[in-house]
Amino acid sequence: MEFQERFATDEACLEYLAASRWPDGFLCPDCGSRQAWVLERRHLWECASCHTQTSVTAGTVMHRTRTPLRLWFWAAYLVATHHPGISAKQLSRQLGLRYETAWLILQKLRRAMVAPQRSPLRGEVEVDECWIGGVEPGRQGRTPGPKTLVGVVVEVRGQGSGRLRLAPLADAAKPTLDAFVKATTTPGAIVHTDGWKGYNGLAAQGFDHRPRSQRAGVGEEPFLPRAHRAISNLKAWMLGTHRGVSKEHLPVYLDEYVFRHNRRRTPMAAFQTLLGLGAAHEPATYREISHRDQAAA
């Protein structure tokens, strides 16, 4: 109710966006003046000195949108705070939008979920991989196929899990796994993996690599429990909320899962972060998003 009352109109949403974009007050990009008036119907701020018009939504996921801003805010709120996530069909019903509009809003929000300068994982991590895709009888181990291999890195925080990183992998070969761990983890970190030979180069890359065979003795502590828990929850979310995801769009769904996992204890802060991160990305167009298969939602 508090959220609904705060963002009941597009004008309230515009004020929030302006405060986020110009926390110290309006600043004209051309002349530096701080005096301006608002053209609410066009989402524009017009400089009182040089009359340059600046859109508060320019460069955000809402750039040139025709959908009311309050619906964008509701969509961001539901994506950031609804524990199991939300599909395009669910969002369409919740907000009274056409399915195509709901699908596009979700795709744009997902593309705003990765901070450009996010810091790598540190301290102690668990690394593993899993296959994402439909049931394929006869598939075993790391055998290549039409499924997508996904790399998983999660920080160890006592008995719990810290931050998470997920990414599609071309294969489970040593160069690919070396690059994945280097891109997500601080050098010198303790890295726990299974005994797969693809991880054999991590020590040479500057990590404290501690492999362990999956055939460890019965009765010992669980093997890579945090990575396996993340994989189990990821698959349950994919099947439960989205009923599966196409390979082409999988990366942004992985970004959404990571975004939600890393902010699971602060849902309202996740909403604020989602809108704030949107201003740090080049807005994706419908053509860029939809030129691939749109079957999954």
Protein Blocks (a to p, Z undefined) as FASTA:
>chain_A
ZZmmmmmpfklmmmmmmmmmmmnopadfklopabdcddfknopacdfklopacdfkgoia
kgoiabdfklmmmmmmmmmmmmnopafklmmmmnopafklmmmmmmmmmmmmpcfkbccd
ehjacdddddeddddehiacjbdcfbdcdddddddehjbccdddddddfblcfklmmmmm
mmmpcehiacdddfbfklmmmmmnopacddddfkbcehiacehkllmmmmmmmmmmmmmm
nnpaafklmmmmmmmmmmmmmmmmmmmlmmmmmmmmmmmpccddfklmmmpcfkbZZ
